[in-house]
Amino acid sequence: CGIRKVAPLRRKLSTLDAWITGQRQDQSPTTRGSVPVVQIDGAFGGEERQLIKYNPLSHWTSADVWMYIRSYEVPYNSLHDRGFVSIGCEPCTRSVLPNQHEREGRWWWEEATKKECGLHAINPTAS
């Protein structure tokens, strides 16, 4: 994750003032349960440069996202149809079974509270 995702994102974000994510609070109550719509990015910003992180889907549920996709015929990754509901890099992603939480397909060997690749490592935590 560090080489394929975090390092390239860090390089790109160093040239920007803000970025947009698709994070939702319902993706992980422990690591994303308090994600606001707008925040200061403490992971990729710095003391000399403030970086704004915009999470417009923060209060959406998975059902809201899929209703929007279907209503507006938004293209999506066909792996979702095969049970891959949280898609990362190939070695860290697997399909989930019906009624499993979407993040159970990511880093399945880790504890539920440690399922984060580093892109959103400094999120506000639920209290």
Helices and strands as residue ranges (DSSP letters): I 2-6, H 7-13, E 18-20, G 25-27, E 38-40, E 52-54, H 62-71, G 78-82, G 90-92, G 102-105, G 112-114
